Amino acid sequence: MFMLLTKALVQALDEKEQTTTKSLLLVDEEEVSELINDDNTTTTTTTTNDVDETLLFQQLSELSLEQGDNQEALYYAQQALLLLAKKRRQKKKYDDTVVTGDTYLVLGKIFLDRADLATAAPCLQAAFETFSRLNHSASSSSSVADAMYCIGCVHECRKEWDEAIVCFQETLKIRQQQQIHHEESSRRDDDDHDALLVADVLFRLGINHKQQQQQQQHDPRRQLELASACFAECLRVRTIAAAAAKEDDDIGCTILVADALYELAGTIIRSSSLQQETTSTTTTNLDPTECYVDAIRIYKKASSSLSLEEDDDDNNKQQRKQQQQHSHHIKIAKCLARLAKIMESSNDDNDSVEKASSCYQQAVSIFESELPPIPTHEALMDYRIELDYEAYIEVLLDYAVFLHRNTTTDNNNNLLLLPMDICHRAVTLLQSGVRVCENDEAIDTALRQVAGILNSHNRPEESLQLLQKVEERKATATTTTTHHWWSRSSSSSSSCTA
């Protein structure tokens, strides 16, 4: 069965990218299980050169992945699979457990980065099952944690929050055990690395607890409390690491701090709106406005640093640079939108209204420059792009309501054109197929308010369409236990539970 999966992967990697997922759909969980537990009866002894060559390709794939060259990593992983398949056909005596697991882990990470979840899932499942067969050494435990973490990311991308949390909790246990082991062994060089790995898991746990809170699942107040605690500890660890980072790593570490600041500020605001005191003293001592301002400063610095870099002839590196720039800009827009909401709710003088308006304008401008007006169906297959559009729609809805509340019109309704234009853009995106987060009361409230604006200005049909969207979202939310509306195809529902 090893050769079945290997052959399918190798063929898929050789063909055009759009056929990769289809080729791998032939590999189901049962086949992966048989692959991992396949007895390897051998008659020929492999040579040292054979082992070295296979290991070399596998290690080159890991190195390329670390350097951000996914295409090169994909090539080396393919070569490693070809050699592994060759050894199986020749029935050579060779313990390929570690190399097999590491190769599938690299492949899983590559396809996860490409948002190709249907292809990433079986690779990560194979890696996890392979590592689980090894003795519980420090290295094998680390590999199990790595695979488990990536499987949790697959569940998170599918919006399967419960399953993701289980994976991340198991990953956290392993990472914390490793951290204790290294401290007891006086391996101080590993302390910062271990701490950052733990912080990464805490960040992902915080994200998924936050999503459960927004969907009113499993005691929302408790989920918010857990999210706040995770983000607060993540911020503490990342801040310490950023302060101690070398100059080459400074930007990367501070970006992680900015991400934690952004999420933690959101939980502070939600806690305040629920009149809930969180268990984290760090949370209560932070000002959300300062968090967002600091995060914007960090993202802008990172973006400027990328702009100063010389253009590279390597297309992959150029693409990676563009993706990073895009990510920084979108994050800045999200922070600005959050600041606008804070200014809007401060109920101060006209100065606050002007500041809120300026933040909204800047956020909308960034989204317009970074995203095409109408997304294609293929673009929305990438969950990251869909999340960007979800954020854009939320900002448009909030901005439209803000303008309606704070803009006066003359008898000819001349000043109404701007809020109506904002409304139209939001409705157009919703009609294009972009879905906003389900069970998010803030979105539903904004949709109803915008519907009211449209109706009050003789747009009854558009108003009715928005109200129908609200009801459709509610109806969809009640059926998510049996069918996820985000499943784009039958391939998206393939299980990857560890």
KOLPA-285560 format. One record per residue: y, z, x of N, C-alpha, C in turn. Coordinates in steps of 0.2 Angstrom, whole numbers, plus 2048, in hexadecimal, padded with zeros to 3 digits. Layout:
KOLPA-285560
YZXYZXYZX;...
***
This chain:
KOLPA-285560
7FA800804800800800806800804;80680380A80B80280F80E7FB810;8097F781180B7F081280E7EC80C;80C7EF80680F7EC8008167ED7FF;8187F480181F7F68008237F3806;8207F380C8237F08128257E8811;81F7E580F8207DE80D8267DC808;8267E080382B7DF7FE8327E0801;8337E68058397E780883B7E280D;8377E08118387DA81683A7D4813;8377D280E8387CC80A83F7CC807;8407D28048477D380184D7D3805;84C7D680B8517D68108527CF813;84D7CB81384E7C48168527BF811;8517C180A8547BD80585B7BF804;85E7BB7FF8657BC7FD8667C37FA;86C7C67FB86D7CD7F986B7CE7F2;86D7C97EE86D7CA7E78657CB7E4;8617C87E885A7C97E68567CF7E9;8597D37ED8567D87F08547DD7EB;8587DF7E68567E47E18507E27DD;8507DB7DB84A7D97D78447D97DB;8447D77E183E7D77E583B7DE7E6;83F7E37E683D7EA7E783B7EE7E1;83C7EB7DB83A7EE7D58337EE7D4;82F7EA7D88287E97D88257F07DA;8297F47DE8267FA7E18288007DC;8238037D98258087D582280F7D8;8238157D582281B7D881B81C7DA;8168197D680F81A7D780D8167DE;8108107DF80F80D7E58128107EB;8188137EA81B8177F081681D7F1;8148207EC80F8267ED8098247F1;80681E7EF80081C7F380281A7FA;8088177FB80A81580280A81B806;80D82180480E82780880882A809;80382A8057FD82E8057F7829808;7F882380A7F381E80C7F0821812;7E98218127E68238187E681D81D;7E781F8247E88198287E281982D;7DC81682B7D681582F7D780F834;7D781183A7D980C83F7D380B844;7D38058477CE80484C7D1802853;7D78008537DA7FE85A7DF80385C;7E08048627E58098647EB805866;7F18078647F78048657FA80586C;7FE80186F800802876807806876;80980887B80F80C87C81580787A;81480187C81A7FC87B81B7FB874;8157FB8708167FA86981A800865;81880686881B80C86582380C867;82480A86D82B80A86F82F80586C;82C7FF86A8307FA8678327FC860;82D7FF85C82E801855833806855;83280B85983781185983E80E85B;83F80A86084580786284980485C;8458008588497FC85384B80284E;84780784D84980C84884F81084A;84F81185185581585385B811853;85A80A85586080685586380584D;85E80684986180584286580C840;86281184286681884186D817845;86D81584B87381584F87881084B;87680A84987A80584687D80883F;87980C83C87B80F835881814837;88081883C88581D83E88B81A840;88B81484389181184589480D83F;89180D839894809834892802833;88D80083788B7F98378857F8833;8867F882C8807F882887C7F2829;87F7EC82A87B7E682B8777E6831;8797E88368757E983C8707EE83B;8717F483886C7F98368667F6832;8687F282D8647EE82985F7EA82D;8627E683285D7E28368587E683A;85B7EB83D8567EF8418517F383D;8537F583784E7F88338497F3831;84B7ED82F8467E882E8417E6833;8447E683983F7E583F83A7EB840;83C7F183F8387F683F8327F683A;8347F483482F7F382E82A7EE830;82D7E88338287E38358237E583A;8257E983F8207EC84481B7F1841;81E7F583C81A7FA8398147F6835;8167F18318127ED82D80C7E9832;80F7E783880A7E483C8057E883F;8077EF8408027F48437FD7F583D;7FF7F68377FB7F78327F67F1831;7F87EB8317F37E68317EE7E5836;7F07E783C7EC7E88427E87EE842;7E97F383E7E67F983D7E67FD844;7EC7FD8477ED80084D7EE80884C;7EB80C8507EB8138507F2815852;7F781784D7FD81984F80081D849;80382384B80682884680D825845;80E82283F81481F83E818822839;81682983781982C83282182D833;82383083982A83183A82E82B83A;82B82583D82F81F83E83081C837;82A81C83382A81A82C83081D828;82F82482883482882483B826826;83D82682C84382582F84681E82D;84181982D84381282C845812824;841815820843814819849818817;84A81E81B85082281A85681E81B;85681A82185C81682385D81081D;85780D81B85880881685B80B80F;85981180E85B814808863816808;86581880E86C81980F87081380F;86E80D81187180781187280580A;86D80580686D8027FF8718077FB;87180D7FD8758127F987C8117FA;87E80F80088580E8028878077FF;8838037FD8847FD7FA8847FE7F2;8838047F08828057E987D8017E6;8787FF7EA8727FC7E786C8027E6;86D8057E086980B7DF86280A7DE;8608047DB8598027D98568017E0;8597FE7E58567FD7EB8558037EF;85B8077EF85B80D7F38568137F1;8558137EA8508187E88498187EB;8458137EA83F8137ED83F8147F5;8448127F88448137FF84581A801;84981D7FD84A8257FE8448297FC;8418277F783B82A7F483682A7F9;8358247FC830823802831827808;83882780A83A82C80F83883380E;83A83580883983C80683283E806;82D83A80382683B80382383B80A;82683780E82383681582583C819;82B83E81982D84481D82984B81A;82884B81482585181181E852813;81B84C81681484D819814850820;81A85082381A85382A81A85A82A;81885D830818864831820867830;82086D82E82786F82C82B871833;82C86D83783086E83D83786D83B;83C86F84084386F83F84586783D;84286384184485C84084285983A;83C85B83883985883183D85B82B;83F86182C842864826849861826;84C85F82B85385C82B852855828;84D85282984B84B82684A84C81F;84685181D84585281684C853812;85085781585785981285B853812;85B84F81785F84881785D844811;85684381085383F80B855842804;85484880485684C7FD85D84B7FB;86184C80086984B7FF86A8447FC;86783F7FF8688387FD8668377F6;86083A7F585D8397EE86283C7E9;8658427EB8698457E686F8417E5;87183D7EA8778387EA8758337E5;86F8307E586D82B7E086D82E7D9;86B8347D886C8377D18738387CF;87783A7D487E83B7D28818347D0;88082F7D48828287D28808267CB;87A8287C98788267C387A82B7BD;87E8307C08818357BB87B8397B8;87683A7BC87183F7BA8728467BE;8778497BB87A84F7BE8748557BF;8708567BA86B85B7BB86685A7C1;8648547C185F8527C78638527CD;8698507CE86D8507D486E8577D6;86F85C7D28708637D486A8667D7;8648647D485E8667D685D8647DE;85E85E7DF85D85B7E686285E7EB;86885F7E986D8627ED86C8697EE;86986D7E98688747EA8628757EF;85D8707EF8578707F485A86F7FB;85E86A7FB86186880186586D805;86987180086D87780386987C806;86387D80385E88380585C88180C;85A87B80D85887881485D879819;86387681786987681C86B87D81E;86B88281986D88981B86788C81F;86188A81E85C88D82285C88A829;85E88482A85F881831865885834;86A88683087088983386E890836;86A89483286889B83486489A83A;85F89583A85B89484085F893846;86488E84686888D84C86C89384E;86E89784A87289C84C86E8A184F;8688A284D8638A78508618A5857;86189E85785F89B85E86489A863;86A89D86187089C865872895867;871890862872889863879888860;87E88B86388588B861888883860;88587F86488887886388687585D;88187885987F87585388387884D;88687E84E88988284988E87D845;89387A848898876844894870840;89086D84388C86884088886A83A;88587083B881873835886875830;88B87883189087A82C893874828;89486F82C897869828892866824;88B86682688686382188586881B;88686E81C88687381688C871812;89287081589886F81189786880D;89486381089385D80C88F85E806;8898628068858638018898677FB;88D86C7FE8918707F989686C7F5;8998677F989D8627F589A85E7F0;89485C7F18908587EC88E85D7E6;88C8637E888A8677E38908697DE;89686A7E189C86B7DD89E8657D9;89D85F7DB89E8597D789A8597D1;89385A7D288F85A7CC8908607C8;8918657CA89386B7C58998697C1;89E8667C58A48647C18A385F7BC;89E85A7BD89C8557B88998597B2;89585E7B38918617AE8968657AA;89B8687AD8A186B7A98A58677A5;8A68617A78AA85C7A48A685979E;89F85979E89B85779989985D794;89C86379689A86979189386A791;89086A79788986B79888787279C;88287679A88087C79D88588179E;88888379988E88879A89388579E;89888179B89D87E79F8A18827A4;8A38887A18A788D7A58A388F7AB;89D8907AB8998927B189888C7B6;8988867B38978807B789E87F7BB;8A48817B88AA8807BB8AB8857C0;8A888B7BF8A88917C48A488F7CA;89E88C7C989A88A7CF89D8847D3;8A087F7CF8A487A7D28AA87D7D7;8AD8817D48B38847D88B08887DE;8AB88C7DD8A888F7E38A688A7E9;8A38857E68A08807EB8A687D7EF;8AB87B7EB8B18777EE8B487C7F3;8B58827F18B98877F58B58887FC;8AF8897FC8AB88A8028AB884806;8AA87E8038AA8788068B187780A;8B78798078BD87880A8BE87D810;8BB88380F8BC8888148B888581B;8B288381A8AE88081F8B287A823;8B487581E8B786F8218BD870824;8C18758228C78778258C687982C;8C187E82D8C08808348BD87B838;8B98768368B687183A8BC86C83C;8C186B8378C68668398CB86983E;8CC87083E8D08738438CD87384A;8C687384A8C38738518C086C853;8C286784F8BF8608508C385D856;8BF8598598C285585F8C784F85C;8CB84D8608D084885E8CD84285B;8C784085D8C483A85A8C283B853;8C08418528BD84384B8C2846847;8C88478498CD84B8458CE84783E;8CF84183E8D183D8388CB83E833;8C583D8358BF83E8318BE84482E;8BF84A8328BF85082F8C485282A;8CA85082C8D08528278CF84E820;8CC8488208CB84581A8C6849816;8C184C8198BC8508158C0856812;8C58598168C985E8138CD85C80D;8D085680E8D48538088CF852802;8C98508038C584F7FD8C38567FA;8C285B7FE8C18627FB8C78647F8;8CD8637FA8D38657F78D48627F0;8D385C7F08D48587EA8CF85B7E4;8C985C7E68C485E7E18C58667DF;8C786A7E48C88717E38CF8727DE;8D486E7E08DA86E7DB8D886D7D4;8D48687D38D28667CC8CE86C7C9;8CA86F7CC8C68757C98CB87B7C8;8D087C7CC8D58817CB8D987F7C4;8DB8797C38DE8777BD8DA8787B7;8D48767B88CF8777B28CE87E7B0;8CD8827B58CC8897B48D288C7B1;8D888A7B38DE88D7B08DF88A7A8;8DD8847A78DD8827A08D888579C;8D388879F8CD88C79B8CF89379B;8D489579E8D689C79F8D08A07A2;8CE89D7A78C88A07AA8C98A27B1;8C88A87B38C88AA7BA8C28A87BE;8C28A57C38BC8A37C78BB8A97CC;8B48A87CE8B28AD7D38B58AC7DA;8B78A77DC8BA8A57E28C18A77E3;8C28AC7E88C98AE7E98CD8A97ED;8C98A57F08CD89F7F48D089B7EF;8CC8997E98CF8957E48D58977E1;8D689E7DF8DB8A17DB8E28A17E0;8E18A17E68E68A17EB8E989A7ED;8E68957EA8E988E7EC8ED88C7E6;8F28887E88F78857E38F487D7E3;8F287B7DD8F08747DC8F586F7DF;8FB8707DD90086B7E090086B7E7;9008707EB8FF8707F28F986C7F4;8F386E7F18ED86A7F38EE8637F2;8F18607ED8F18597EC8F68567F1;8FC85A7F29018577F78FD8577FE;8FA85C8008F685C8078F1856807;8ED8558028E88508018EC849802;8F18487FF8F58427FF8F7841807;8FA84680A8FC8458118F6843815;8F08468148EB8458188E883D817;8E883B8118E68358108EB82F812;8F18318128F682C8148F582C81C;8F483181F8F48318278EE82D829;8E882E8258E282A8268E3823825;8E78218208E881A81F8EC817824;8F181B8268F681882B8F2817832;8ED81C8338E981B83A8E5815839;8E28138348DE80D8338E3807834;8E98078318EE8028328F0800839;8F080583D8F28058448EC802848;8E68028468E080084A8E17F884A;8DF7F58508DF7EE8518D97EB84C;8DA7E584A8D57E18468CF7E084A;8C97E08478C37DF84B8C07D9849;8BD7D584D8BA7CF84C8B47D0848;8B17D68488AB7D78458AC7D883D;8A97D38398AB7D38328A87DA82F;8A37DD8318A07E382E8A57E982F;8A87E98358AD7EE8378B37ED833;8B57E78328BB7E682E8BA7E8827;8B47E68248B37E881D8B37EF81C;8B07F38218B07FA8218B77FD821;8BB7FA8258C27FC8268C67FB81F;8C57F681C8C87F48168C57F9810;8BF7FB8108BC7FF80B8BF80680C;8C08088128C380F8148CA80F811;8CE80A8138D58098118D580A809;8D18068068D18067FE8CF80D7FC;8CB8107FF8C98177FD8CF81C7FD;8D281B8038D88208048DD81F7FF;8DF8187FE8E48177F98E28197F2;8DC8187F08DA81A7E98DA8227E8;8D98257EE8D982D7EE8E082F7ED;8E582C7F18EC82D7F08EE82C7E9;8EC8277E68EE8267DF8EB82B7DA;8E582D7DB8E38337D78E68397D8;8E883B7DE8EC8417DF8F38407DC;8F683B7DD8FD83A7D98FC83B7D2;8F78387CF8F68397C88F58407C6;8F18447CA8F184B7C88F784F7C9;8FB84D7CE9028507CF90684E7C9;9068487C690A8467C190884B7BB;90284C7BA9008517B49028587B5;90285A7BB9058617BC90D8617BB;91085C7BD91785B7BC91985B7B5;9158577B19168567AA91585C7A6;9108607A890F8667A491386C7A6;91786B7AB91B8717AE9218737A9;92386E7A492887079F92E8727A2;93086F7A89368717AB93C86C7A9;94186B7AD9468677AC94485F7AC;94985B7AC9488547AD9468527B3;9478567B89458557BF93D8547BF;93A8597BC9328587BB9308527B8;9338507B393184A7AF9328447B4;9388447B893983E7BC93383E7C2;9328447C492C8447C99268427C7;9248447C191E8427BD91E83B7BC;9238387BA9248317B992382D7C0;92682F7C592582C7CC91E82C7CE;91B8327CD9148337CF90F82E7CB;91082D7C590C8297C190E8217C3;9148207C49168197C69128177CD;91281C7D290F81A7D890881A7D7;90581E7D38FD81E7D28FB8177CF;8FF8157CA8FD80F7C68FE8097CB;9038097CF9058047D48FF8037D9;8FD8097DB8F78097E08F18067DD;8EF8087D78E98057D48EA7FE7D2;8F07FB7D18F17F47CF8F07F07D6;8F27F37DB8F27EF7E28EA7EF7E5;8E67F57E38E07F57E58DA7F27E1;8DC7F27DA8D67F07D68D87E97D2;8D47E47D18D57DE7CD8D77E07C6;8DB7DD7C38DD7DE7BC8D77DF7B7;8D27DB7B88CC7DB7B48C67DB7B8;8C27E07B88BC7E07BC8B77DC7BA;8B37D97BE8AD7D57BC8A77DA7BB;8A27D77B789C7DB7B68997DD7BC;8997D87C18957D97C78997DF7CB;8A07DF7CB8A37E47CE8A27EB7CB;8A17EC7C58A07F27C18987F47C2;8947F07C588D7F27C788E7F77CD;8937F77D18947FC7D68988027D3;8948087D389780E7D089D8107D2;89F80F7D98A58117DC8AB80D7D9;8AA8077D88AF8037D58B08057CE;8AB8067CA8AC8087C38B080F7C3;8AE8137C88B281A7C88B98197C9;8BB8147CE8C28127CF8C58107C8;8C280C7C58C58097BE8C580F7B9;8C08137B98C18197B58C781D7B6;8C881E7BC8CE8227BE8D581E7BC;8D58187BD8DA8147BB8DC8147B4;8D78147B08D78147A98DA81B7A7;8D88207AA8DA8277A88E28277AA;8E48257AF8EB8257B18EF8217AC;8ED81B7AB8F08177A68F181A79F;8EC81D79D8EC8217968F1827797;8F182B79C8F583079D8FD82E79E;8FE8297A19048267A290782479C;90382079890681E79290882378D;90482878D90682E78890C83278B;90D832792913835795919831793;91882B79491E82679292082778B;91B82778791D82878092182E77E;91F83478192283A78092983B783;92A83778993083878C93583278D;93382D78993782778993B826782;94182678294582477B94681D77A;94681A77494781377394D81276F;94F80C76F95580A76B952807764;95780576095480275A9507FC75A;9507F876094C7F37619457F4765;9447FB76693E7FD76A93E7FA770;9437F87749437F577A93F7F977F;9407FF78093D804785936805783;93380377D92C80477C9287FF780;92A7FA7829267F57869227F778B;9257FC78F9217FE79591B803793;91C80878F91680B78D911807789;91380278590F7FE78290B7F9787;90E7F778C90B7F37919057F7795;9077FE7969028027998FC803794;8FD80478E8F88057898F47FE789;8F77F97898F37F27898EE7F278F;8F17F47958ED7F379B8E67F879A;8E77FE7988E28027978DD7FF792;8DF7FD78C8DB7FA7878D77F478A;8DA7F078E8D77EA7918D17EC795;8D27F17998CD7F379E8C77F679A;8C97FA7958C37FD7918BF7F778D;8C37F278B8BF7EC7888BB7E878D;8BD7E97938BA7E57998B37E879A;8B27EE7988AB7F179A8AB7F779E;8B17F97A08B27FF7A48B180579F;8AC80A7A18AB81079E8AE8167A1;8B181A79D8B48207A08AF82679F;8B082B7A38AB8317A38AA83379C;8A383479A8A28367938A383D792;8A483F78C8A684678A8AC84978E;8B08457908B68477938BC84878E;8BD84E78C8C284F7868C984C788;8CB84D78E8D184A7908D284378F;8CD83F7908CD83878F8CD837788;8C983A7848C983977D8D083B77A;8D384077C8D98427798DF83D77B;8DE83A7818E38357838E282F77F;8DC82D77E8DA82777A8DD828773;8DD82E7708DF82F7698E782F769;8EA83176E8F183176E8F482A76F;8F18267738F381F7748F281B76E;8EC81D76A8EB81A7648F081B75F;8F382275F8F882475B8FF82075D;90081F76390681B765905814763;9008117638FF80A761900809759;8FD80E7568FD80E74E90580F74C;90881375090F81574D91480F74F;91180A7539168047549127FE752;90F7FE74C90C7F87499077F574D;9027F87508FD7F67538F67F9751;8F57F874A8EF7FC7478E97F974A;8E87F374B8E17F174D8E07F3754;8E57F37598E37F675F8E27FE75F;8E680175A8E580875A8DE80A757;8DB8067528D58077508CF806755;8D08017598CC7FF75F8CB805763;8D18097658D080E7698CD814766;8CE8157608CB81B75C8C381975C;8C181375B8BA81175B8B7813762;8BB8127678B881376E8B781B76E;8BB81F76B8BA82676C8B3828768;8B28257628AC82675E8A6823762;8A781E7658A181B76889F81F76E;8A48227728A282677789F82D775;8A182F76F89E83576D89783476B;89682E76788F82C76588A82B76B;88D82877088982777788782D77A;88C83277A88A83877D88583C77A;88383B77487E83F77087783C772;87783677587183277686F83277D;87383578287283478986C83878B;86983C78786383F78985D83B789;85D83578585883078585A82A788;86082878886282278B86982378E;86A82179587082279887481B797;87A81C79487E81679388081279A;88081679F8828137A687C80F7A9;87680F7A687180B7A98738047A8;8748007AD8757F97AD86F7F47AB;86A7F77AD8647F37AC85E7F87AC;8587F57AB8527F97AB8517FC7B2;8537F87B78527FA7BE8568007C0;85B8027BC85F8077BE85C80E7BD;85780E7B88548147B684E8167BA;84C8137BF8468157C384781B7C6;8428207C68438277C78438277CF;84782C7D184882E7D88488357D9;8458397D48458407D58408437DA;8438477DF83F8497E483A84F7E2;
***
